[in-house]
Structure formats: structure tokens, C-alpha cells
Amino acid sequence: MKSIAQVVAQLQGYDPQALSAEAVNTFLDGLVEPVSAVETVGIFDALGRVLAQDLMSPISVPPHDNSAMDGYAFAGAQLRNDSPLELTIVGTALAGKAWAGTALAGQAVKIMTGAIMPTGLDTVIPQELTQEAGPDRIAVAPGRVRAGDNRRLAGEDLMAGRAALGRGERLGPAACGLIASLGIAQVAVWRRLRVAYFSTGDEILSLGESPREGAVYDSNRYTVFGLLTRLGCEVIDKGVVPDEPARLETAFREAAKEADAIITSGGVSVGEADFTKAMMKKLGDVVFWRIAMRPGRPMAVGRIGEAVLFGLPGNPVAVMVTFLAFVRPALLRMMGCRSTRQPMLKARSSEAIRKKPGRTEYQRGLVSTAKDGSLQVCTTGNQGSGVLSSMVQANGLIVLHHAQGNVAAGGEVDVMMFDGAI
């Protein structure tokens, strides 16, 4: 387990008062470590979990050569370029019931999709590409099919004894179906990551409390809960903690005992009450950053006990952006995922966007398909860090990178899509 000082020593040009977004992710890659405990779960409980070891295929898929469509199976070596091939139908092969006969030269077997290819036959022609040539006879015109067409080879999807899925794979619906297709009922996965969360601040109202002047209802608690739940974490909700040293200390100590990671919102900006930052310093090995980004500039990172701490800003949009840009990849790494960074799409901006080099900007965007079939994106308008409705309207973040300047209308930009994350 590396200390903050050890991680910093591996970074070039580290400046906590002007840290680039890329440097934040590099720092977190060095700080966090995957969980080590493994558990076995059934497929119905495996969705979103991360494989703890390579999953070896006990069988070949498909187990036999089979037909890719309904039609007629025959030996493709009989095909000629200059004359039709006439074949006599001598049997029928059904899916799940192999045809036990033997087809000779000049003979074919009617075959259904998925049926095992009869011995000696290697080609299937769809029924609609044949012509009747008499009772139980078909004619195949030259050029309609080539030898070997429409045959699925045994093991062309998966071979017995080889890895079907790799360690670190986060299991989606397709992967769960693949596991079931191998006849495997249970898989070894890393245990769920436990993440504790609480909001801080005397100005924060919990749902059910009466409004009061200068106070706002806590939305961060619910967006973070949703983000963590979507990620597959076990969420430990610690509620709202006021700016009282004793209450803050209790919350941090309890969270550190219960969770692998702690996320807080509020109390890390310059000029805010020092109670939260002071308690982080008192209880853990913590660094406070001013990140060259918009929105979300302030952030605290470190450890309290063995739990990794992420102290996020208080503004609702800033919380979500910093979570998506930094916390989500770090948590995925802690979950044991092989792939942690969200891939980005390229889209053409439908409007000019002003941007100064020297910071990374994450603007809320709406991606759509243009008339020519290409992807286009426009901003959602007001980009204030408190405009939570803009995150609802958007389907992704337009990522304007650190060294990037103004974007002209029609210019290409990167977009981090929300699907699967928010």
C-alpha cells in the first residue's frame, strides 16, 4: 500500500495547486489497489461483477460443424463453374437430432439451422437459391454457392480448454449468456467493493426537513448513490454530516472501518469552513488539490486507515463530473477491472465553443445523428456547476482537453457518453 508521498515521487511536475486532469488519473492509478477477496456466485447474481480468474471453456462452441441456415447440405467439391449441379434429397437433419445416414456423390440432405452437418458434407445452399429438378431433386446453378459456404465450424466461437473470458472482465448480459452457453452455473468473482458516502455542511437539508433560508436540499447523496449502484458497489449511506468536528470525526472513523472507499461532497474548497479538511488531515494521509478543470476544481484524495478517500466539491454538477472523470475509473480499478477508462466518441460540434488552453473542460452535451449519418453534439446551454437539470438533458460530456483551444462549429470533439454510468 503506497503512501501519498510514494505516489507523488513517481510523478513528474506534480503541483497540487495546478494539477491536470490526466495527472489526477495517473496519481489515482498509483494510489488505489484491487480488492483481494474472491467469492463464487451464480449467473443470475453475476451481472456487473468482475471475474477473479480466467474462465476456461469446458467445451467447444459449437461442439460440431453445423448449418448456419435452413437449406440443403452437400459435398462442395461437386460444384462446377460451367454447369448446374443436380442433387437427390436423401434425408433431413434437424437441430438437436443428427441425421444418421450417409450421403453419396450426387446426394444432399435437407438441413435446418443449427443442425449437425452430416458426415462428408461441408456446404449448405439456402433453399431459395435452388430449383426443383424433379421429385426429391434440386438443381444448384453455377455461382450460387461456394464450397464450405454456410457451415459453422466446430469450435469457431470457442475452443475447449481455452479462455472464454479473461480475469478482470466486468460481466455484462452478453458475458453472462456466454457463461451459460458453456454449461457453467457459477463463477469466481472479486467481492463487491464497499463504498461509504456522506454529504457535509450546515446548509444541507435532508429530505423531509422543512426549508430554511440559505439551505438547500441534498441532491448529491442521491446522485452518488445512483452512480455507485450503477457501478455495482455496495453502498454505505452515512447521510448528511454537519460542520461539527465531533460528528465529522465519528463519520470518518466509522466509514473507514466499514468501507474500502469513502466519498464525501463539500468542505474541500478554498474559503469553506475548515472542519472537513481539518478532520481529513487529522485522521488520514490526505492531499488537497486544485485541478485545472471546469467544473470541479477542488478535490481531496488520500487514505483514512485502509480506506481510500475521495473528497469531492459540493456543487451537484461538479460532483458528477469529478466522479465520472476520476472516481469511477479508480473504483473500477479497485474492483479488479481490466478496463477502467471510459472510451470516448468523436462527434462534430454543431456550435462554436469558447475554450482557453490550460485546463480540461467537461461541458454537458447532447449527441445525436446528423442527416449524413455522422455524430453531432451540441451543448445543453447554461454550463453552471449548480445547474443539475443540464445533466438530465445531456447524454454525455464534451471533453475539451487541457491543451485544446476554441472549437469552431463543425469541429471534432471527444464525448464521454453517460450510457451505463449515469
Secondary structure as a PSIPRED ss2 file (coil, helix, strand):
# PSIPRED VFORMAT (PSIPRED V4.0)

   1 M C   1.000  0.000  0.000
   2 K C   1.000  0.000  0.000
   3 S C   1.000  0.000  0.000
   4 I H   0.000  1.000  0.000
   5 A H   0.000  1.000  0.000
   6 Q H   0.000  1.000  0.000
   7 V H   0.000  1.000  0.000
   8 V H   0.000  1.000  0.000
   9 A H   0.000  1.000  0.000
  10 Q C   1.000  0.000  0.000
  11 L C   1.000  0.000  0.000
  12 Q C   1.000  0.000  0.000
  13 G C   1.000  0.000  0.000
  14 Y C   1.000  0.000  0.000
  15 D C   1.000  0.000  0.000
  16 P C   1.000  0.000  0.000
  17 Q C   1.000  0.000  0.000
  18 A C   1.000  0.000  0.000
  19 L E   0.000  0.000  1.000
  20 S C   1.000  0.000  0.000
  21 A H   0.000  1.000  0.000
  22 E H   0.000  1.000  0.000
  23 A H   0.000  1.000  0.000
  24 V H   0.000  1.000  0.000
  25 N H   0.000  1.000  0.000
  26 T H   0.000  1.000  0.000
  27 F H   0.000  1.000  0.000
  28 L H   0.000  1.000  0.000
  29 D H   0.000  1.000  0.000
  30 G H   0.000  1.000  0.000
  31 L H   0.000  1.000  0.000
  32 V C   1.000  0.000  0.000
  33 E C   1.000  0.000  0.000
  34 P C   1.000  0.000  0.000
  35 V C   1.000  0.000  0.000
  36 S C   1.000  0.000  0.000
  37 A C   1.000  0.000  0.000
  38 V E   0.000  0.000  1.000
  39 E E   0.000  0.000  1.000
  40 T E   0.000  0.000  1.000
  41 V E   0.000  0.000  1.000
  42 G E   0.000  0.000  1.000
  43 I H   0.000  1.000  0.000
  44 F H   0.000  1.000  0.000
  45 D H   0.000  1.000  0.000
  46 A C   1.000  0.000  0.000
  47 L C   1.000  0.000  0.000
  48 G C   1.000  0.000  0.000
  49 R C   1.000  0.000  0.000
  50 V E   0.000  0.000  1.000
  51 L E   0.000  0.000  1.000
  52 A C   1.000  0.000  0.000
  53 Q C   1.000  0.000  0.000
  54 D C   1.000  0.000  0.000
  55 L E   0.000  0.000  1.000
  56 M E   0.000  0.000  1.000
  57 S C   1.000  0.000  0.000
  58 P C   1.000  0.000  0.000
  59 I C   1.000  0.000  0.000
  60 S C   1.000  0.000  0.000
  61 V E   0.000  0.000  1.000
  62 P C   1.000  0.000  0.000
  63 P C   1.000  0.000  0.000
  64 H C   1.000  0.000  0.000
  65 D C   1.000  0.000  0.000
  66 N E   0.000  0.000  1.000
  67 S E   0.000  0.000  1.000
  68 A C   1.000  0.000  0.000
  69 M C   1.000  0.000  0.000
  70 D C   1.000  0.000  0.000
  71 G E   0.000  0.000  1.000
  72 Y E   0.000  0.000  1.000
  73 A E   0.000  0.000  1.000
  74 F E   0.000  0.000  1.000
  75 A C   1.000  0.000  0.000
  76 G H   0.000  1.000  0.000
  77 A H   0.000  1.000  0.000
  78 Q H   0.000  1.000  0.000
  79 L C   1.000  0.000  0.000
  80 R C   1.000  0.000  0.000
  81 N C   1.000  0.000  0.000
  82 D C   1.000  0.000  0.000
  83 S C   1.000  0.000  0.000
  84 P C   1.000  0.000  0.000
  85 L E   0.000  0.000  1.000
  86 E E   0.000  0.000  1.000
  87 L E   0.000  0.000  1.000
  88 T E   0.000  0.000  1.000
  89 I E   0.000  0.000  1.000
  90 V E   0.000  0.000  1.000
  91 G E   0.000  0.000  1.000
  92 T E   0.000  0.000  1.000
  93 A E   0.000  0.000  1.000
  94 L E   0.000  0.000  1.000
  95 A C   1.000  0.000  0.000
  96 G C   1.000  0.000  0.000
  97 K E   0.000  0.000  1.000
  98 A C   1.000  0.000  0.000
  99 W C   1.000  0.000  0.000
 100 A C   1.000  0.000  0.000
 101 G C   1.000  0.000  0.000
 102 T C   1.000  0.000  0.000
 103 A C   1.000  0.000  0.000
 104 L C   1.000  0.000  0.000
 105 A C   1.000  0.000  0.000
 106 G C   1.000  0.000  0.000
 107 Q E   0.000  0.000  1.000
 108 A E   0.000  0.000  1.000
 109 V E   0.000  0.000  1.000
 110 K E   0.000  0.000  1.000
 111 I E   0.000  0.000  1.000
 112 M C   1.000  0.000  0.000
 113 T C   1.000  0.000  0.000
 114 G C   1.000  0.000  0.000
 115 A C   1.000  0.000  0.000
 116 I E   0.000  0.000  1.000
 117 M C   1.000  0.000  0.000
 118 P C   1.000  0.000  0.000
 119 T C   1.000  0.000  0.000
 120 G C   1.000  0.000  0.000
 121 L C   1.000  0.000  0.000
 122 D C   1.000  0.000  0.000
 123 T E   0.000  0.000  1.000
 124 V E   0.000  0.000  1.000
 125 I E   0.000  0.000  1.000
 126 P E   0.000  0.000  1.000
 127 Q H   0.000  1.000  0.000
 128 E H   0.000  1.000  0.000
 129 L H   0.000  1.000  0.000
 130 T C   1.000  0.000  0.000
 131 Q E   0.000  0.000  1.000
 132 E E   0.000  0.000  1.000
 133 A E   0.000  0.000  1.000
 134 G E   0.000  0.000  1.000
 135 P C   1.000  0.000  0.000
 136 D C   1.000  0.000  0.000
 137 R E   0.000  0.000  1.000
 138 I E   0.000  0.000  1.000
 139 A E   0.000  0.000  1.000
 140 V E   0.000  0.000  1.000
 141 A C   1.000  0.000  0.000
 142 P C   1.000  0.000  0.000
 143 G C   1.000  0.000  0.000
 144 R C   1.000  0.000  0.000
 145 V C   1.000  0.000  0.000
 146 R C   1.000  0.000  0.000
 147 A C   1.000  0.000  0.000
 148 G C   1.000  0.000  0.000
 149 D C   1.000  0.000  0.000
 150 N C   1.000  0.000  0.000
 151 R E   0.000  0.000  1.000
 152 R E   0.000  0.000  1.000
 153 L C   1.000  0.000  0.000
 154 A C   1.000  0.000  0.000
 155 G C   1.000  0.000  0.000
 156 E C   1.000  0.000  0.000
 157 D C   1.000  0.000  0.000
 158 L E   0.000  0.000  1.000
 159 M C   1.000  0.000  0.000
 160 A C   1.000  0.000  0.000
 161 G C   1.000  0.000  0.000
 162 R C   1.000  0.000  0.000
 163 A E   0.000  0.000  1.000
 164 A E   0.000  0.000  1.000
 165 L E   0.000  0.000  1.000
 166 G C   1.000  0.000  0.000
 167 R C   1.000  0.000  0.000
 168 G C   1.000  0.000  0.000
 169 E C   1.000  0.000  0.000
 170 R E   0.000  0.000  1.000
 171 L C   1.000  0.000  0.000
 172 G C   1.000  0.000  0.000
 173 P H   0.000  1.000  0.000
 174 A H   0.000  1.000  0.000
 175 A H   0.000  1.000  0.000
 176 C H   0.000  1.000  0.000
 177 G H   0.000  1.000  0.000
 178 L H   0.000  1.000  0.000
 179 I H   0.000  1.000  0.000
 180 A H   0.000  1.000  0.000
 181 S H   0.000  1.000  0.000
 182 L C   1.000  0.000  0.000
 183 G C   1.000  0.000  0.000
 184 I C   1.000  0.000  0.000
 185 A C   1.000  0.000  0.000
 186 Q E   0.000  0.000  1.000
 187 V E   0.000  0.000  1.000
 188 A E   0.000  0.000  1.000
 189 V E   0.000  0.000  1.000
 190 W E   0.000  0.000  1.000
 191 R C   1.000  0.000  0.000
 192 R C   1.000  0.000  0.000
 193 L C   1.000  0.000  0.000
 194 R E   0.000  0.000  1.000
 195 V E   0.000  0.000  1.000
 196 A E   0.000  0.000  1.000
 197 Y E   0.000  0.000  1.000
 198 F E   0.000  0.000  1.000
 199 S E   0.000  0.000  1.000
 200 T E   0.000  0.000  1.000
 201 G C   1.000  0.000  0.000
 202 D C   1.000  0.000  0.000
 203 E C   1.000  0.000  0.000
 204 I E   0.000  0.000  1.000
 205 L E   0.000  0.000  1.000
 206 S C   1.000  0.000  0.000
 207 L C   1.000  0.000  0.000
 208 G C   1.000  0.000  0.000
 209 E C   1.000  0.000  0.000
 210 S C   1.000  0.000  0.000
 211 P C   1.000  0.000  0.000
 212 R C   1.000  0.000  0.000
 213 E C   1.000  0.000  0.000
 214 G C   1.000  0.000  0.000
 215 A C   1.000  0.000  0.000
 216 V E   0.000  0.000  1.000
 217 Y E   0.000  0.000  1.000
 218 D C   1.000  0.000  0.000
 219 S C   1.000  0.000  0.000
 220 N H   0.000  1.000  0.000
 221 R H   0.000  1.000  0.000
 222 Y H   0.000  1.000  0.000
 223 T H   0.000  1.000  0.000
 224 V H   0.000  1.000  0.000
 225 F H   0.000  1.000  0.000
 226 G H   0.000  1.000  0.000
 227 L H   0.000  1.000  0.000
 228 L H   0.000  1.000  0.000
 229 T H   0.000  1.000  0.000
 230 R H   0.000  1.000  0.000
 231 L H   0.000  1.000  0.000
 232 G C   1.000  0.000  0.000
 233 C C   1.000  0.000  0.000
 234 E E   0.000  0.000  1.000
 235 V E   0.000  0.000  1.000
 236 I E   0.000  0.000  1.000
 237 D E   0.000  0.000  1.000
 238 K E   0.000  0.000  1.000
 239 G E   0.000  0.000  1.000
 240 V E   0.000  0.000  1.000
 241 V E   0.000  0.000  1.000
 242 P C   1.000  0.000  0.000
 243 D C   1.000  0.000  0.000
 244 E C   1.000  0.000  0.000
 245 P H   0.000  1.000  0.000
 246 A H   0.000  1.000  0.000
 247 R H   0.000  1.000  0.000
 248 L H   0.000  1.000  0.000
 249 E H   0.000  1.000  0.000
 250 T H   0.000  1.000  0.000
 251 A H   0.000  1.000  0.000
 252 F H   0.000  1.000  0.000
 253 R H   0.000  1.000  0.000
 254 E H   0.000  1.000  0.000
 255 A H   0.000  1.000  0.000
 256 A H   0.000  1.000  0.000
 257 K H   0.000  1.000  0.000
 258 E H   0.000  1.000  0.000
 259 A C   1.000  0.000  0.000
 260 D C   1.000  0.000  0.000
 261 A E   0.000  0.000  1.000
 262 I E   0.000  0.000  1.000
 263 I E   0.000  0.000  1.000
 264 T E   0.000  0.000  1.000
 265 S E   0.000  0.000  1.000
 266 G C   1.000  0.000  0.000
 267 G C   1.000  0.000  0.000
 268 V C   1.000  0.000  0.000
 269 S C   1.000  0.000  0.000
 270 V C   1.000  0.000  0.000
 271 G C   1.000  0.000  0.000
 272 E C   1.000  0.000  0.000
 273 A C   1.000  0.000  0.000
 274 D C   1.000  0.000  0.000
 275 F H   0.000  1.000  0.000
 276 T H   0.000  1.000  0.000
 277 K H   0.000  1.000  0.000
 278 A H   0.000  1.000  0.000
 279 M H   0.000  1.000  0.000
 280 M H   0.000  1.000  0.000
 281 K H   0.000  1.000  0.000
 282 K H   0.000  1.000  0.000
 283 L H   0.000  1.000  0.000
 284 G C   1.000  0.000  0.000
 285 D E   0.000  0.000  1.000
 286 V E   0.000  0.000  1.000
 287 V E   0.000  0.000  1.000
 288 F E   0.000  0.000  1.000
 289 W E   0.000  0.000  1.000
 290 R E   0.000  0.000  1.000
 291 I E   0.000  0.000  1.000
 292 A C   1.000  0.000  0.000
 293 M E   0.000  0.000  1.000
 294 R E   0.000  0.000  1.000
 295 P C   1.000  0.000  0.000
 296 G C   1.000  0.000  0.000
 297 R C   1.000  0.000  0.000
 298 P E   0.000  0.000  1.000
 299 M E   0.000  0.000  1.000
 300 A E   0.000  0.000  1.000
 301 V E   0.000  0.000  1.000
 302 G E   0.000  0.000  1.000
 303 R E   0.000  0.000  1.000
 304 I E   0.000  0.000  1.000
 305 G C   1.000  0.000  0.000
 306 E C   1.000  0.000  0.000
 307 A E   0.000  0.000  1.000
 308 V E   0.000  0.000  1.000
 309 L E   0.000  0.000  1.000
 310 F E   0.000  0.000  1.000
 311 G E   0.000  0.000  1.000
 312 L E   0.000  0.000  1.000
 313 P C   1.000  0.000  0.000
 314 G C   1.000  0.000  0.000
 315 N C   1.000  0.000  0.000
 316 P H   0.000  1.000  0.000
 317 V H   0.000  1.000  0.000
 318 A H   0.000  1.000  0.000
 319 V H   0.000  1.000  0.000
 320 M H   0.000  1.000  0.000
 321 V H   0.000  1.000  0.000
 322 T H   0.000  1.000  0.000
 323 F H   0.000  1.000  0.000
 324 L H   0.000  1.000  0.000
 325 A H   0.000  1.000  0.000
 326 F H   0.000  1.000  0.000
 327 V H   0.000  1.000  0.000
 328 R H   0.000  1.000  0.000
 329 P H   0.000  1.000  0.000
 330 A H   0.000  1.000  0.000
 331 L H   0.000  1.000  0.000
 332 L H   0.000  1.000  0.000
 333 R H   0.000  1.000  0.000
 334 M H   0.000  1.000  0.000
 335 M C   1.000  0.000  0.000
 336 G C   1.000  0.000  0.000
 337 C C   1.000  0.000  0.000
 338 R C   1.000  0.000  0.000
 339 S C   1.000  0.000  0.000
 340 T C   1.000  0.000  0.000
 341 R C   1.000  0.000  0.000
 342 Q C   1.000  0.000  0.000
 343 P C   1.000  0.000  0.000
 344 M C   1.000  0.000  0.000
 345 L E   0.000  0.000  1.000
 346 K E   0.000  0.000  1.000
 347 A E   0.000  0.000  1.000
 348 R E   0.000  0.000  1.000
 349 S E   0.000  0.000  1.000
 350 S C   1.000  0.000  0.000
 351 E C   1.000  0.000  0.000
 352 A C   1.000  0.000  0.000
 353 I E   0.000  0.000  1.000
 354 R C   1.000  0.000  0.000
 355 K C   1.000  0.000  0.000
 356 K C   1.000  0.000  0.000
 357 P C   1.000  0.000  0.000
 358 G C   1.000  0.000  0.000
 359 R C   1.000  0.000  0.000
 360 T E   0.000  0.000  1.000
 361 E E   0.000  0.000  1.000
 362 Y E   0.000  0.000  1.000
 363 Q E   0.000  0.000  1.000
 364 R E   0.000  0.000  1.000
 365 G E   0.000  0.000  1.000
 366 L E   0.000  0.000  1.000
 367 V E   0.000  0.000  1.000
 368 S E   0.000  0.000  1.000
 369 T E   0.000  0.000  1.000
 370 A C   1.000  0.000  0.000
 371 K C   1.000  0.000  0.000
 372 D C   1.000  0.000  0.000
 373 G C   1.000  0.000  0.000
 374 S C   1.000  0.000  0.000
 375 L E   0.000  0.000  1.000
 376 Q E   0.000  0.000  1.000
 377 V E   0.000  0.000  1.000
 378 C E   0.000  0.000  1.000
 379 T E   0.000  0.000  1.000
 380 T C   1.000  0.000  0.000
 381 G C   1.000  0.000  0.000
 382 N C   1.000  0.000  0.000
 383 Q C   1.000  0.000  0.000
 384 G C   1.000  0.000  0.000
 385 S C   1.000  0.000  0.000
 386 G C   1.000  0.000  0.000
 387 V C   1.000  0.000  0.000
 388 L C   1.000  0.000  0.000
 389 S H   0.000  1.000  0.000
 390 S H   0.000  1.000  0.000
 391 M H   0.000  1.000  0.000
 392 V H   0.000  1.000  0.000
 393 Q H   0.000  1.000  0.000
 394 A C   1.000  0.000  0.000
 395 N C   1.000  0.000  0.000
 396 G E   0.000  0.000  1.000
 397 L E   0.000  0.000  1.000
 398 I E   0.000  0.000  1.000
 399 V E   0.000  0.000  1.000
 400 L E   0.000  0.000  1.000
 401 H C   1.000  0.000  0.000
 402 H C   1.000  0.000  0.000
 403 A C   1.000  0.000  0.000
 404 Q C   1.000  0.000  0.000
 405 G C   1.000  0.000  0.000
 406 N C   1.000  0.000  0.000
 407 V E   0.000  0.000  1.000
 408 A C   1.000  0.000  0.000
 409 A C   1.000  0.000  0.000
 410 G C   1.000  0.000  0.000
 411 G C   1.000  0.000  0.000
 412 E E   0.000  0.000  1.000
 413 V E   0.000  0.000  1.000
 414 D E   0.000  0.000  1.000
 415 V E   0.000  0.000  1.000
 416 M E   0.000  0.000  1.000
 417 M E   0.000  0.000  1.000
 418 F C   1.000  0.000  0.000
 419 D C   1.000  0.000  0.000
 420 G C   1.000  0.000  0.000
 421 A C   1.000  0.000  0.000
 422 I C   1.000  0.000  0.000
